[in-house]
Structure formats: structure tokens, C-alpha cells
């Protein structure tokens, strides 16, 4: 992700409805796991790393770009600057790896997932979120340097090839998918940007309502899954 986008993310993520919901989803996925050593891959400014630390994990942020790593360090987070396809950690040394909206940026996503599997101890977990549905491809994807959008089949195949046990795949941002479809047809560049407070509140209300509705199997804008190293 370009430095300007990382800076924008860091400025927005505390209040923006989309990043707030991502933090909720991460906390939900790791609920019930015994905290241990964790790595937040592609952490940008470290918003999800802070969630893990608040839940008792010994969590570090890993970021490829200088800008994101600098923001994470400025927030007092243990930070590694490295490539996701060459994680600077020992074999079987981690209890949890998180990669939210990361794999779609990596040309060799197989190499990245193999590295995750290598770094996890047996029984360790990998929580991953990616943008889905190639039909939603737009200038936004190009602006934030996406290589691909996934389907349920392509994401499952990627994870299985690395030897991971794949849990149920859940869609999120389902209720707002029609809005996204229309916006992506007419918008130019990245969707990242500051919203009017009333609009941010309204969108947060919609995405919060989605938590309580049986829509996880329906088409959404993103996919979320938790995997396990056997």
C-alpha cells in the first residue's frame, strides 16, 4: 500500500465505521483462544495489533512499508519491518497470525501463506480477511494496489495448499454490498477518505446490525476465516 494510503488509514481507523467493524470481527474470532505470541501481518498503523494486546496477546506488528512501520512504532507497538513472504520468526514459534486485507496485495500469496503455516506452532491459528468477488474490481482496487479479489473457492484452495485446516468462511459487509457495487462503478481512486459524521454513524449502524442477522453465507464485500495448523 502506498505511503499516502497508510497515513490516511492511520488517521481514519479509530473512528471510521469499516475499521471499527474489522476490530470487532478480529476480537470475535480470537475470543476463546488462550493468548500467547501473535503476529499481525501487514499491520499498517497497528490498529488490529492494539486489539490483540488489549486481549492479552503478546502481539507484534509486521509491516513491509516504512510509513506504516513508523506509525506502529510511534504508538508504542513492537514492530517488525519485513516481507510477508519471508517472516523473520522461527518455525513453530507463534500461537496466532492475523492478516487482514493483506494477501490481496501480494503477488505470491502462496509463499505468504506457507510462511504463516511454517511460523505457527501445531494447533496455532491464522485469522485472515480478504476482499472478495472479482466482479467488484474497480479503480479502488488499483489505487490501493490490490493484485486480486478472492472467491470462497480460491481462498479455500490457497489455505489448503499450505496445509492449514480451514474453518467456515464468513462474508461480511453484506448489507452494504449493493451500495458498494454502485459506488465502485462511478467512483475514481481509493474509497479511503474522511466521511461526514452523520454518514459514518449511519454506516456504522448498518454494519453493526449485520452482526445479528443470518447473512454470513450471502455474498458480501469481504471474506473472513479462521484456520488452524494441524
Beta strands, then each sheet from edge to edge (+ up, - down):
strand 1: 37-41
strand 2: 58-63
strand 3: 79-81
strand 4: 94-100
strand 5: 120-131
strand 6: 164-166
strand 7: 170-172
strand 8: 222-229
sheet 1: 3+ 2+ 1+ 4+ 5+ 8- 6+
sheet 2: 3+ 2+ 1+ 4+ 5+ 8- 7+
end
